Each structure stands twice: as C-alpha cells, then as structure tokens.
Amino acid sequence: MSSLKFKTLCFFSVILFSIPIFSQKKQVDFKVDYKSFLSKHDMLWDVVPDKWQTAPYTGNGNVGFLFYQTKKKGNNVMSVYVGRHDYYDHREAKTKDEEMLWIKRSRLPLGHFDLVSKGKVIGVDMRLSLWNAELTGTITTSKGTYEIRGFTHSEKDIIYFETNAGKDEKIEMTWYPEAPIPPVYEALENGGGPKGSAWDKMRATHLEMPPKPTFSSKNGYDFCYQPLFNNRGETTTGWKITGNPSGKQQLITSVHHSYPEHNSLEIVTKNLTVAEKLMEENSFVTSHQKWWHDYYPLSFLTINDAEKESFYWIQMYKLASAVRGNGPILDLMGPWYNRTFWPMVWGDLNVQLIYWTHLTANRMSIGESLPNNIDKYAENLEGNVPDRWKNSAAVAALLPQDLIAYNGAKVPDMLAWMLNDYWLHCKFAGDDIRMRDKLFPILKKTVNSYLNYIKENPVDSNDGKIHIKNSWSPEYKPGHGQDINFTLALIRWSCQTLIDINNEHALNDPLLKEWEYLLDNLVEFQIDENGLRIGKDIPFSLPHRHYSHLLAFYPLMVISPENEADKKLLRTSLDHWLDVTFNSGIAIKAMPVTGYTATGASSMYACLGDAEKAYYYLDFLIKHKNISSTTMYAEGKSNPVIESPLSFTTSLHDMMLQSWGGKIRVFPASPKKWEDVAFHDLRTQGAFLVSAKKVNGTTEFVSIKSLKGNICTVQIDIKNPKFYINGKERFIKKGKDGFYTIDLKVNESVIITSKDISNVNLTIEELPKSDDEINLFGYSSRTKRLPSHQYYSSFQND
C-alpha cells in the first residue's frame, strides 16, 4: 500500500470513529441471570410435609407428583403421590337431565409410591429448584439418611425419582393404586354433602364400581392396569426401578388415561422406552431443563417487595407445572389430586381466573388449553341445550374435560364468560383470524341460546325493554331472579363482541340486526344508592365472596372507569361489596374460605387507580390462612382450589400494566411502597410487549414493542415525555383523554422517557435482596411467619 493511500485511510478512520453513531438505536439492556435470580425464590423444607398443602410439587400439565408423609402409613414412610390431570370418569347418563356430573364424570384418584425406610423419618432438608423444576434434598431417619432427587419431565409424561441411601438405611419403593371411587360419591356414601332434592337423588344412587386393577410385567417394566366402569376409559401406570435399595436407586414411572381409545398400555410402554433411551444418551435431564430454561425468560418482573416477588415467581412455576397448551383444561387441582368435593372444572369463576394468568405474563402457549379444548369440543357444547334450540350452545357451571354438561333451557352465562377468556387470549395474541374463524361461530351459538331463552320466557313490562325472567348470580343467596346483573353484563359483552368482529371482518352476518336490537333494547343494569345490585328484586345486602354482580366492571369492562360518572358508580359498588362482606355481623361466613375475593378487589381497585387499596388486598391474600406456605390454596381445609393464588399474579399485573378498552396503561396503580420496580416483555391486548422501570418512585422509561403493527394508544406517568423510535426522537401529541397514540410498524419499538435518550439508564436487572428476604416459601422455619403454617400444621388429611 502506498504511503498516500495509507494516510488517507487513517484520516477517514479517524473521522469515522470520531462521529457519534446516531444510526445505532439504544435499546432496553436486559441483564438477568435467571438461574441466580430464581434460586432466591426456591422453596425450602426443614419441616416434614405431611399433607398436599405443605408438600413439594412438580408437573408438566399432564402428570405430576407431590411428596409427603401421611401418619396413618407409619412414620418411616414418605410417599410420591402421582397424579394425572385428565383422569376423569366417563359413566353414561340415561338422559341429559340425569348426568349427575358430581358423581359420574369427576376426577379420580390414582395412587402413590411408598418409600419405606428402616428408620423413622425425623427430619428433612429439601429444596425445590424453580429454574430446573426439580426437587432435591436429604431425609433424616432414626437410622441414618437418604438423599432424594425428583422431577416430572417437562415434555415427556415421565416422573423420575431417585433415592440414595446412606449407611444403615435402605429404601423400598412400592406402588399402591387407589380405587377409582368418585370423591363426592364417597362423601355422600359416608353421610356427607348438602341436603336437597338433587343431592338426595345422588345419595340414593348406587354406583357399581369398576373391577380392581391388574398387575403385569413385560420387558423389565411393571404395569398396573385400571379399567373404568363398563370399560369406558382405562388408565395404565407403568414403572421401572433400578439400582440398590441400600444405595442408589432410580424410579421412572409413566401414567396414561385413554378414552374412547384403549391404548394406555402401549403409550405408557412407549413413554418408558423413550425415557430410557434419553437416559442412555445423557439427554433426559438436559431436555427436561431446556424447556424450563426457555420458559422463564419469556418475561420478567422484580419489585422491592421480596415476599410479593417470590410469590409471583412461584405462580409462574406452578402455572407451567399445572397446564400446557396441548393438555386438558386446568381444573381445580391440576396434576395434584386430593380428595375433594369439587373434582372437576368449575365454570362460574374458577376456570376464568386461571386463564387470565398467562396473558400479561407473555406465556401464551401454555394458556392455549382452554381455547384449544373449546374448539375441540365445540359440538359437545351444542349438545348441552335442548334439541329445539338449533345452532345454540351452552355449558353447565361444573363440567368435565369434554365439556359435556347439560345446561337445559337456561341462559348460557357460564359459556359466555369462558368465551370472554377465549377472546382475551386472542386479543393478547393479536390473533384476529382465530377470533373470526373459531371464537365467532361458538359465540354466535351462545348468543342464540340467549335469544332462545328470551323468546321462551317473555316478561310483561311497560318500559318496552327486554327483560331476563330468571337467571343466577353465582353463589349469592338468594341469587336467582329477574334481570340479574351478572347475566345482563354477559349478554351485553357477547353481543357487542359479535358486532365488533362482524364489522372488523366485513362478515355481513344475517344475525347482526338481532344482536343490535338486543343490545339496544336490553334492560339497563340494576342500580340503587349502593351501586350495582344483584338483580331487579335483589339488593346487595349480604356477605358475598363472589363478585358476580360486578362482572360488568371486572373483567368485562362493559362499564368502565373512563368517565367520572361510571367511575363513581363502580367505586360505590366495590366499596359496598367489601364493606358488607368484611364488616357486617355475619361476614365471618363469607370470608374465611375465599382468596379470590381479595384478588378480585385488588384488581378492581387497580383499575380505578387506587394503588394503596390494590396493594392492601394483594397483601391480604398472602396472609390468608388458607394460602399454604407452598402457595397452594384450599377451601374447607382439604379441597384444592388452584385459581386463587394464580389470580394473585393477575392482580399484580393489573397494578403494573393494563390494556382494556384498546388502551395501554403503564404503572396505573403502583403503590408507594414499591419505589423500585422493573418488568420486561409483559404483554398487552393488541400484542404489544412492554418493558418499564421505576427508580425511587419515578418512572425512568417505558419501552413498547408492537408484534402485529396495531395502533398503540398509551397512558404513562412521565412528565414532558420524549418518544424515541429507531433511535430518533419523534413528536407525539397528547390526546384530550391523556393518552398518546403512536403508529408502530411490526416489530418496531418506542422508548418513552423524560430525558435525552443518551442519559437514560435502560438496564433492567433484578433488585437486590438481603439474606432474610430470600426463600420465603416452602415449609420451614421461614414460613412460620405465615398464618397458614400454623393452620395447616394443626390438622391431618383424612
């Protein structure tokens, strides 16, 4: 190279590296070591778990296990309680009116492996790793110790459990199947349960039990085959134990339930064979862990409130352990069976709350099981109405996995509310095609059921309005009557949603005029000086854990706080509900058994912008004695009800980020206590990913990425904000409503801050914690601070 060329090159190099590179846009700098971060939220045990509420748990949406001791088996026994999420009975009903779902179509118990040690169990030291979704630890006995390791494979229906016995110990593993007796039938047989015509009829019904299981062995595997009554369904449990009971031994087990197919043995055999092959290739553990390591980084949240942060991340673990997109609808137990009086899916609130959890958390795939199963069993929903109701659909308040649950000639409220969850899933996913092609047809048939009901049950009135003769406000007593607000809210939401989809996609549906007529002429919500009533003739005057009469507010937002008059109405209604429920003389009957009252209140106050009240009820939930130290939840001490702790995450999301009404609200109800907050890639309706950070109570920045190119309308708490798109500042005018409208292309982001972009700290990382602020849940000396630690220590499961 000539001297001149070299000097020229050097000259331009100096110019190049001296010029600021404005073309490089600044982005959110996400710096989180999930392994380290989640280890601070691992659950620990130094107290022997002796019931499902205090037990460690793992699962993959289909199968899972709990690990605990039951005294009636002896103090030298710890048990791996195996569960299968879709293990339901399939007994036929003579007629639709005689389905008796409680006793003929419910979840069934499966069985457990007993780990029998030579010595009595006198102590434990166990850790449930969230990052690896794995239980490890040491069991101390009067003779010595043995180590354990167990997990449910994330993608294969295989449970792995390992023991390593120390000197003078020996661990024998044995499978004990449980008889597939419907738990409610068992309770009624023993004289339990409510009284009344339907209950007395079930109590008088004799159910013939299926044959006992048969055991077999083949190719080194052991099998337990359990046919159900009349050969309608079957379940096979298969396992293999290798190693030395006096040293290290390994258990692999698989469970499959099949109906109407009869292939459970073949599937279990295949599962076990695949597991052994993966072990030979040294990829069994790594393939399990990879799923979880890909799952957690989908979003991130940290707050300077270690207890709330920890509770939140345990719910993220629990959710993915309990449900998967290709699996069954998440019922009240997930893979973790316990004898219960509510052994199926509940559609009058429980399933709806469950399927809010994944949305803002940006964990969309695992929440697809509800819409997927509604699509799969759409024809069954049509069979839940009288034959004379053509092109109509409904479902009863309690339902098995196949959604066969006759609703009769009643309003289809439960299905309409479930379809609101389907709609929310589509809105957060930005999936307009699924909304048009899948949701729209079944929602049409649901509204047809409303139209059929109205036609068959006319109400004479002088106001020219359409009235609903008789429906139910769930759980309120007396909750049946005319013009029930719960029903009115669902009719209005359903009709408006059909109209919106029809108009957006230019479908020109022939029923459009009927929806518009019903919407325009439906009777107004029933209101008095205390706000929303239960119905026309029923004021809200009794303690009530359910917020069914407030559904028009939350979650439907048929009445929203966007104008002051409606906001005042909603605040009055909410305050009155909680005042009567908490403070009246008979409130004690309503509150001890409920957690979703607290989370519902928290979310509604968050939507009203009352951060401190929202925080109060969020905190109330954690201190509720029925929320166990492992964050499980029971009503009546032993009935699993999974939705309440999961709905804690929805309330926390609502405090951080809201997106109802087509508008995004960032930090709409962040309490003063949370001075430092950061979240990354939380999702909103319209398919936006939002990241944001508060430092010392002030919002440092908000970043919004559009996944679908929809118009972004956002409200922020930043004074004189600057908007940066592709590294360049853009002028965005504030609307009269206080929102900013930003046109973002697909995968384009905007950063909003009060500072020049070069001076903004765009780093998101975990907030520090002291040693006293880590590992706050499980069953240990650290959980003694929780009322539930003492509550669940005080009784034994039956």
PEJOLIN-V648698 format. One record per backbone hydrogen bond with DSSP energy under -0.5 kcal/mol. CO is the residue of the C=O (numbers start at 1). NH is the residue of the N-H. Records with the same first field share a line. If there is no record, write none. Layout:
BEGIN
CO = NH + NH
END
This chain:
BEGIN
2 = 6
3 = 7
4 = 8
5 = 9
6 = 10
7 = 11
8 = 12
9 = 13
10 = 14
11 = 15
12 = 16
13 = 17
14 = 18
15 = 18 + 19
20 = 22
21 = 24
23 = 25
28 = 30
29 = 31 + 764
32 = 34
33 = 37
34 = 38
35 = 39
36 = 40
37 = 40
38 = 41
39 = 42
40 = 775
43 = 128
44 = 779
45 = 126
49 = 69
51 = 54
52 = 55
53 = 630
56 = 67
58 = 65
62 = 85
63 = 60
64 = 83
65 = 58
66 = 68 + 81
67 = 56
68 = 79
70 = 73
71 = 74
74 = 77
75 = 121
76 = 117
78 = 115
79 = 68 + 81
80 = 82 + 113
81 = 66
82 = 111
83 = 64
84 = 87
86 = 88
87 = 108
95 = 98
96 = 99
100 = 103 + 104
101 = 105
104 = 91
106 = 89
107 = 183
110 = 178
111 = 82
112 = 114 + 176
113 = 80
114 = 116 + 174
115 = 78 + 117
116 = 172
120 = 142
123 = 140
125 = 138
126 = 45
127 = 129 + 136
128 = 43 + 130
129 = 133 + 134
134 = 129
135 = 150
136 = 127
137 = 148
138 = 125 + 140
139 = 146
140 = 122 + 123
144 = 141
145 = 166
146 = 139
147 = 164
148 = 137
149 = 162
150 = 135
151 = 153 + 160
156 = 158
158 = 153
159 = 253
160 = 151
161 = 251
162 = 149
163 = 249
164 = 147
166 = 169
170 = 118 + 172
172 = 116
174 = 114
176 = 112
179 = 181
180 = 182
182 = 186
183 = 187
184 = 188
185 = 189
186 = 190
187 = 192
188 = 191
196 = 200
197 = 201
198 = 202
199 = 203
200 = 204
202 = 205
205 = 207
206 = 208
214 = 225
216 = 223
218 = 221
221 = 218
222 = 239
223 = 216
224 = 226 + 237
225 = 214 + 227
226 = 235
228 = 231
229 = 232
231 = 233
233 = 228
234 = 258
235 = 226
236 = 238 + 256
237 = 224
238 = 254
239 = 222
240 = 242 + 252
242 = 250
244 = 247
245 = 171
247 = 165
248 = 244
249 = 163
250 = 242
251 = 161
252 = 240
253 = 159
254 = 238
256 = 236
258 = 234
263 = 267
264 = 268
265 = 269
266 = 270
267 = 271
268 = 272
269 = 273
270 = 274
271 = 275
272 = 276
273 = 277
274 = 278
275 = 279
276 = 280
277 = 281
278 = 283 + 284
279 = 282
283 = 287
284 = 288
285 = 289
286 = 290
287 = 291
288 = 292
289 = 293
290 = 294
291 = 295
292 = 296
293 = 297
295 = 298
296 = 299
300 = 680
302 = 678
303 = 305
305 = 309
306 = 310
307 = 311
308 = 312
309 = 313
310 = 314
311 = 315
312 = 316
313 = 317
314 = 318
315 = 319
316 = 320
317 = 321
318 = 322
319 = 323
321 = 61
324 = 327
329 = 331
332 = 642
333 = 336
335 = 337
342 = 344
343 = 107
344 = 332
345 = 347 + 399
346 = 351
349 = 353
350 = 354
351 = 355
353 = 356 + 357
354 = 357
356 = 359 + 360
357 = 361
358 = 363
359 = 362
360 = 683
363 = 367
364 = 367
365 = 368
366 = 369
367 = 370
368 = 372
369 = 373
370 = 374
371 = 375
372 = 376
373 = 377
375 = 378
377 = 381
378 = 382
379 = 383
381 = 384 + 394
382 = 385
384 = 407 + 408
386 = 389
388 = 390
389 = 392
397 = 347
399 = 345
400 = 403
403 = 405
405 = 396
408 = 410
411 = 413
412 = 416
413 = 417
414 = 418
415 = 419
416 = 420
417 = 421
418 = 422
419 = 423
420 = 424
421 = 425
422 = 426
423 = 427
424 = 428
425 = 429
426 = 430 + 431
427 = 686
430 = 432
431 = 435
432 = 436
433 = 437
434 = 438 + 439
435 = 440
438 = 442
439 = 443
440 = 444
441 = 445
442 = 446
443 = 447
444 = 448
445 = 393 + 449
446 = 450
447 = 451
448 = 452
449 = 453
450 = 454
451 = 455
452 = 456
453 = 457
465 = 467
466 = 523
467 = 469
468 = 483
471 = 481
472 = 474
473 = 476
476 = 479
479 = 473
481 = 471
482 = 536
484 = 487 + 488
485 = 489
486 = 490
487 = 491
488 = 492
489 = 493
490 = 494
491 = 495
492 = 496
493 = 497
494 = 498
495 = 499
496 = 500
497 = 501
498 = 502
499 = 503
500 = 504
501 = 505
502 = 507
503 = 506
509 = 512
511 = 515
512 = 516
513 = 517
514 = 518
515 = 519
516 = 520
517 = 521
518 = 522
521 = 466
525 = 527
526 = 533
528 = 531
531 = 528
534 = 485
535 = 538
537 = 539
538 = 534 + 535
539 = 541
547 = 550
548 = 551
550 = 553 + 554
551 = 556
552 = 558 + 559
553 = 557
558 = 560
560 = 563
563 = 567
564 = 568
565 = 569
566 = 570
567 = 571
568 = 572
569 = 573
570 = 574
571 = 575
572 = 576
573 = 577
574 = 578
575 = 579
576 = 580
577 = 581
578 = 582
579 = 583
580 = 584
584 = 587
586 = 589
587 = 590 + 591
588 = 592
591 = 594
595 = 598 + 599
596 = 600
597 = 601
598 = 602
599 = 603
600 = 604
601 = 605
602 = 606
603 = 607
604 = 608
605 = 610
606 = 609
609 = 611
610 = 614
611 = 615
612 = 616
613 = 617
614 = 618
615 = 619
616 = 620
617 = 621
618 = 622
619 = 623
620 = 624
621 = 624
624 = 627
626 = 628 + 634
628 = 631
629 = 778
632 = 628
633 = 641
635 = 639
636 = 638
638 = 640
639 = 635
641 = 644
642 = 646
643 = 647
644 = 648
645 = 648 + 649
646 = 649 + 650
647 = 651
648 = 652
649 = 653
650 = 654
651 = 655
652 = 656
653 = 656 + 657
655 = 669
656 = 667
658 = 665
659 = 662
660 = 663
664 = 715
665 = 658
667 = 670
669 = 671
671 = 674
673 = 675
675 = 677 + 697
676 = 304
677 = 694
678 = 302
679 = 692
680 = 300
682 = 690
684 = 687 + 688
687 = 707 + 708
688 = 684 + 690
689 = 705
690 = 682
691 = 703
692 = 679
693 = 700 + 701
694 = 677
695 = 698
698 = 695
701 = 693
702 = 752
703 = 691
704 = 750
705 = 689 + 707
706 = 747
711 = 713
712 = 714 + 742
713 = 664
714 = 740
715 = 666
717 = 719
718 = 721
722 = 753
723 = 725 + 730
724 = 751
725 = 728
728 = 725
730 = 723 + 732
733 = 741
735 = 738
739 = 735
740 = 714 + 742
742 = 712 + 744
745 = 748
748 = 706
749 = 726
750 = 704
751 = 724
752 = 702
753 = 722
756 = 759
757 = 760
760 = 762
762 = 29
764 = 31
770 = 773
771 = 774
777 = 44
779 = 46 + 47
780 = 783
781 = 784
782 = 785
783 = 786
786 = 789 + 790
787 = 791
788 = 792
789 = 793
790 = 794
791 = 794
792 = 795
END
